[in-house]
Amino acid sequence: MTLSLVSLTFIAVIGLLAIGLYALLVVHNLIKVVVALQILAKGAILGFILAGRINGQIGLAESLALTVIIVDTIVAVIGLSLAVQIRHHMGTLDVSALTRLRR
């Protein structure tokens, strides 16, 4: 049984989305949450490229992918800078320890 390029790409999209979603649900460290969001976004980008290839609109898919890459990079930078500040002020990066508000 040979799989086509489209089938392999679809499997990769589902795999990346599943890994990213699982990591978001399981991980409690803020930096690992940012990494999980990155994995999830890479699956979405690959999905855009696959959909564009299937529909014959690869140019539109590539422009959407580039937009997602830019937004994803900005989110990662802001998330990591917030994680550094939270670690500096609170002393931990554990999400469950950060649920209580304190001044």
Residue pairs with C-beta under 8 A, 6 or more apart in sequence:
3 11
6 50
6 53
6 54
9 46
9 49
9 50
9 53
10 50
12 43
12 46
13 43
13 46
13 47
13 50
14 43
15 43
16 39
16 40
16 42
16 43
16 46
17 40
17 43
17 44
17 47
19 39
19 43
20 36
20 37
20 38
20 39
20 40
20 41
20 42
20 43
21 40
23 32
23 33
23 35
23 36
23 39
24 33
24 36
24 37
24 40
27 33
27 36
28 94
28 95
28 96
29 93
29 94
29 95
30 79
30 82
30 83
30 86
30 87
30 93
30 95
30 98
31 80
31 83
31 93
33 79
33 95
34 76
34 79
34 80
34 83
37 72
37 75
37 76
37 79
38 72
38 76
41 68
41 69
41 72
44 68
45 65
45 68
45 69
45 72
48 61
48 64
48 65
48 68
49 58
49 61
49 62
49 65
50 61
51 61
52 58
52 59
52 60
52 61
52 62
52 64
53 61
83 93
86 92
86 93
86 98
87 93
90 97
90 98
92 98
